[in-house]
Amino acid sequence: MALNKKQQKQIDAAKNKILGLQKLLKAARAQPDDPREIPLLEKQIADLNAEIEKIRKED
């Protein structure tokens, strides 16, 4: 099950977004100004991981 170029680019873009969100999450945990921010960032990361899995399972 090889991914085509479009799928690979979508996965790469999602991974880059995850990396950025993980940096924000780390900063938010270090200095929790807004208690709603941490669960929101965690949800966004989980959504992107689900999107990556969905792309990988497409055929």
N, CA, C and O of each residue as an XYZ file, in Angstrom:
236
protein
N       0.850     -1.176      0.000
C       0.000      0.000      0.000
C       0.895      1.238      0.000
O       1.204      1.795      1.054
N       1.298      1.653     -1.174
C       2.145      2.831     -1.311
C       1.285      4.093     -1.380
O       0.193      4.100     -1.949
N       1.805      5.132     -0.793
C       1.095      6.401     -0.798
C       1.495      7.183     -2.044
O       2.647      7.144     -2.476
N       0.527      7.889     -2.609
C       0.880      8.732     -3.741
C       1.444     10.052     -3.222
O       1.467     10.292     -2.014
N       1.897     10.904     -4.136
C       2.557     12.146     -3.741
C       1.619     13.062     -2.951
O       2.037     13.691     -1.978
N       0.376     13.134     -3.362
C      -0.587     13.995     -2.676
C      -0.791     13.527     -1.231
O      -0.796     14.339     -0.305
N      -0.958     12.230     -1.048
C      -1.150     11.686      0.292
C       0.085     11.928      1.151
O      -0.029     12.277      2.327
N       1.260     11.744      0.565
C       2.496     11.947      1.314
C       2.638     13.409      1.734
O       3.068     13.697      2.850
N       2.275     14.334      0.839
C       2.343     15.758      1.172
C       1.350     16.103      2.274
O       1.655     16.910      3.152
N       0.169     15.500      2.236
C      -0.828     15.742      3.280
C      -0.308     15.251      4.630
O      -0.477     15.924      5.647
N       0.314     14.095      4.637
C       0.866     13.538      5.872
C       2.008     14.420      6.379
O       2.092     14.699      7.575
N       2.878     14.855      5.480
C       3.993     15.712      5.886
C       3.487     17.030      6.467
O       4.021     17.510      7.468
N       2.466     17.618      5.851
C       1.903     18.870      6.347
C       1.284     18.666      7.730
O       1.451     19.505      8.615
N       0.582     17.570      7.916
C      -0.038     17.281      9.208
C       1.033     17.060     10.272
O       0.880     17.511     11.407
N       2.116     16.369      9.915
C       3.201     16.142     10.867
C       3.851     17.459     11.283
O       4.192     17.652     12.450
N       4.019     18.366     10.314
C       4.593     19.678     10.640
C       3.677     20.456     11.569
O       4.147     21.120     12.492
N       2.375     20.380     11.332
C       1.414     21.047     12.211
C       1.488     20.453     13.612
O       1.426     21.178     14.605
N       1.621     19.132     13.686
C       1.717     18.456     14.988
C       2.953     18.941     15.738
O       2.887     19.213     16.937
N       4.074     19.049     15.039
C       5.297     19.511     15.698
C       5.113     20.903     16.286
O       5.542     21.169     17.409
N       4.473     21.793     15.526
C       4.211     23.138     16.020
C       3.275     23.134     17.211
O       3.487     23.855     18.186
N       2.237     22.312     17.125
C       1.283     22.222     18.236
C       1.931     21.627     19.486
O       1.610     22.023     20.606
N       2.840     20.679     19.290
C       3.528     20.081     20.438
C       4.409     21.111     21.145
O       4.530     21.095     22.370
N       5.022     22.006     20.368
C       5.816     23.078     20.974
C       4.911     24.012     21.778
O       5.249     24.411     22.892
N       3.758     24.355     21.201
C       2.807     25.209     21.912
C       2.299     24.525     23.176
O       2.140     25.161     24.217
N       2.045     23.222     23.072
C       1.557     22.461     24.217
C       2.599     22.438     25.341
O       2.264     22.601     26.515
N       3.840     22.237     24.971
C       4.915     22.235     25.969
C       4.984     23.590     26.674
O       5.129     23.655     27.894
N       4.880     24.668     25.900
C       4.914     26.011     26.485
C       3.689     26.251     27.364
O       3.789     26.863     28.427
N       2.538     25.766     26.913
C       1.303     25.954     27.684
C       1.367     25.194     29.001
O       0.857     25.665     30.017
N       1.984     24.036     28.988
C       2.124     23.263     30.234
C       3.116     23.924     31.178
O       2.956     23.867     32.397
N       4.138     24.551     30.613
C       5.146     25.213     31.437
C       4.576     26.465     32.105
O       4.934     26.800     33.234
N       3.685     27.150     31.386
C       3.085     28.371     31.921
C       1.588     28.367     31.597
O       1.165     28.963     30.607
N       0.806     27.710     32.412
C      -0.637     27.570     32.124
C      -1.440     28.845     32.426
O      -2.060     28.970     33.482
N      -1.412     29.784     31.477
C      -2.175     31.022     31.625
C      -3.666     30.766     31.455
O      -4.492     31.276     32.212
N      -3.989     29.968     30.448
C      -5.384     29.679     30.131
C      -5.607     28.174     30.298
O      -5.052     27.385     29.534
N      -6.404     27.766     31.276
C      -6.597     26.326     31.514
C      -7.296     25.600     30.360
O      -7.216     24.375     30.266
N      -7.971     26.334     29.494
C      -8.658     25.697     28.357
C      -7.716     25.411     27.205
O      -8.060     24.651     26.301
N      -6.535     26.008     27.223
C      -5.612     25.890     26.102
C      -5.029     24.484     25.960
O      -4.921     23.970     24.847
N      -4.654     23.863     27.071
C      -4.002     22.543     27.022
C      -4.911     21.482     26.411
O      -4.478     20.777     25.500
N      -6.172     21.335     26.879
C      -7.033     20.328     26.244
C      -7.318     20.630     24.769
O      -7.471     19.713     23.962
N      -7.386     21.904     24.426
C      -7.628     22.278     23.029
C      -6.460     21.844     22.151
O      -6.663     21.282     21.075
N      -5.251     22.102     22.604
C      -4.065     21.693     21.840
C      -3.974     20.177     21.740
O      -3.641     19.640     20.684
N      -4.270     19.484     22.839
C      -4.245     18.018     22.812
C      -5.257     17.468     21.825
O      -4.978     16.494     21.126
N      -6.435     18.086     21.761
C      -7.471     17.644     20.823
C      -7.032     17.875     19.383
O      -7.253     17.024     18.521
N      -6.412     19.023     19.117
C      -5.942     19.314     17.763
C      -4.884     18.302     17.327
O      -4.888     17.847     16.183
N      -3.986     17.954     18.235
C      -2.951     16.965     17.924
C      -3.586     15.602     17.650
O      -3.204     14.915     16.702
N      -4.545     15.217     18.471
C      -5.230     13.938     18.276
C      -5.982     13.917     16.944
O      -5.980     12.907     16.241
N      -6.621     15.033     16.605
C      -7.341     15.120     15.329
C      -6.394     14.965     14.143
O      -6.714     14.283     13.169
N      -5.233     15.598     14.230
C      -4.262     15.488     13.141
C      -3.705     14.063     13.047
O      -3.489     13.556     11.946
N      -3.475     13.422     14.185
C      -3.021     12.029     14.156
C      -4.083     11.128     13.527
O      -3.755     10.205     12.781
N      -5.341     11.394     13.825
C      -6.429     10.617     13.227
C      -6.486     10.856     11.721
O      -6.748      9.933     10.950
N      -6.242     12.090     11.309
C      -6.241     12.419      9.879
C      -5.117     11.673      9.163
O      -5.307     11.183      8.050
N      -3.959     11.588      9.793
C      -2.835     10.864      9.195
C      -3.191      9.387      9.042
O      -2.928      8.791      7.997
N      -3.781      8.802     10.066
C      -4.177      7.393      9.980
C      -5.219      7.181      8.892
O      -5.180      6.177      8.181
N      -6.143      8.111      8.760
C      -7.173      8.009      7.732
C      -6.534      8.031      6.335
O      -6.914      7.253      5.459
N      -5.566      8.923      6.140
C      -4.890      9.015      4.840
C      -4.135      7.725      4.564
O      -4.151      7.228      3.437
N      -3.481      7.181      5.567
C      -2.708      5.945      5.370
C      -3.604      4.757      5.042
O      -3.185      3.843      4.332
N      -4.827      4.762      5.551
C      -5.731      3.641      5.312
C      -6.495      3.764      4.001
O      -7.095      2.791      3.544
N      -6.481      4.946      3.389
C      -7.138      5.113      2.084
C      -6.408      4.265      1.060
O      -5.201      4.043      1.153
N      -7.154      3.805      0.098
C      -6.520      2.979     -0.925
C      -6.823      3.444     -2.298
O      -6.359      2.847     -3.269
